[in-house]
Amino acid sequence: MNEEQLHAALLGALADVAPDVDAAAIDPDADLAEELEIDSIDRLNLVVALHERIGVEIPERDYGRLSSVNATVAYLLAAQGAP
């Protein structure tokens, strides 16, 4: 997947986890936990939703790297082996 596709997949996963939030209105550099008021269970649900949508395994030690929309997309690009 390219960056745009990953971004769309992430926004879809965020909408699944926090359906009351307009995922498209999220500041791409804002901390997701603070912006969406998600807890550790929601973060785990986000990781599961991303895995289902993208097929990328995200180890628990990397959860902290999914801090913002931009950071998550960059992580997913790297996890796929994209330059």
C-alpha positions in Angstrom: 0.0 0.0 0.0 1.1 3.5 -0.6 1.0 6.4 1.8 -2.4 7.6 0.7 -3.9 4.1 1.0 -2.3 3.6 4.5 -3.7 7.0 5.6 -7.2 6.0 4.4 -6.9 2.6 6.2 -5.8 4.3 9.4 -8.7 6.8 9.3 -11.1 3.9 8.8 -9.5 2.0 11.7 -9.7 5.1 13.9 -13.4 5.5 13.0 -14.0 1.9 14.1 -12.2 2.5 17.4 -13.7 6.0 18.1 -16.9 6.2 16.0 -18.0 9.5 17.6 -14.8 11.3 16.3 -14.5 12.8 12.8 -11.3 11.0 11.9 -10.7 13.3 8.9 -10.6 16.3 11.2 -7.8 14.9 13.4 -4.6 17.0 13.4 -2.1 14.6 11.7 0.6 15.5 14.2 -1.5 15.5 17.3 -1.1 12.7 19.9 -3.9 10.2 19.1 -4.4 9.2 22.7 -5.1 12.8 23.8 -6.9 13.9 20.6 -9.3 10.9 20.7 -9.2 10.2 24.4 -8.5 6.6 23.8 -7.2 4.2 26.5 -5.0 1.1 26.2 -7.8 -1.1 25.2 -8.8 1.3 22.4 -5.1 1.4 21.3 -5.1 -2.4 21.2 -8.3 -2.4 19.1 -6.7 0.1 16.8 -3.7 -2.2 16.3 -6.1 -5.1 15.6 -8.1 -3.0 13.1 -4.9 -2.0 11.3 -3.8 -5.6 11.1 -7.1 -6.6 9.6 -7.1 -3.8 7.1 -3.4 -3.8 6.1 -2.1 -7.2 7.3 0.9 -5.7 9.1 1.9 -7.2 12.4 2.6 -4.5 15.0 4.4 -5.9 18.0 3.5 -4.5 21.4 6.9 -2.9 21.8 6.1 -0.6 18.9 2.7 0.6 20.1 4.3 3.8 21.3 5.4 4.6 17.8 1.8 4.9 16.7 1.5 8.3 18.5 0.0 10.4 15.7 -1.6 9.9 12.3 1.7 10.9 10.5 3.8 8.7 12.8 1.5 5.7 12.3 1.5 6.1 8.5 5.3 6.4 8.6 5.6 3.3 10.8 3.3 1.3 8.5 5.2 2.3 5.4 8.4 1.2 7.0 6.8 -2.1 8.3 5.9 -2.9 4.7 9.4 -2.3 3.6 8.6 0.9 1.7 11.5 3.4 1.2 
